[in-house]
């Protein structure tokens, strides 16, 4: 086992499994995706630290536990079509590609979108489709989605995104400005059910 693989296994065991996340498919995906490759400016040991990291352009890659918690709340079975708002480094999209059937990920910053797309394509994450665009509008061309994940925090969930969620679909992400909370929204045949899952800090959705 190489040293970066050791870092990944330690990250999963100490930061994620020890906090109660026990979905076997999710833990396996987290051990498989090389997080340090998505933040090449950071040394490998720091890439697996229990903290968010800057990826430039005022954006961050979320701490590993938050990525895992959001995936756990989304309740992946393996057949989902997913929309991610905020590609960033592409790390979360890589994780999602191992948990779902198809992933659409939107990034408004061209430099980040192009870098993420290049790396994802070169490393075989073929089920991920990278789009440069406005996350507030979602991606109606491929809607509806089983899961929508937000990697940036809106003050309130845009109606356009809620409308792109299937009946029975789940949306997970941060909401708020000064104070942010991780929320899970379930679309039902009669409306939307929302639950809160702790305070978080994400970059604002723009």
Secondary structure by P-SEA (a helix, b strand, c coil): ccaaaaaaaaaaaccccccccccaaaaaaaacccccccccccccccccccbbbbcccccccccaaaaaaaaaaaccccccbbbbcccccaaaaaaaaacccbbbbbbccaaaaaaaaaaaaaaccccbbbbbccccccccccccccbbbbccccccccaaaaaaccccbbbbbbbbcccccbbbbbbcccbbbbbbcccccccccc
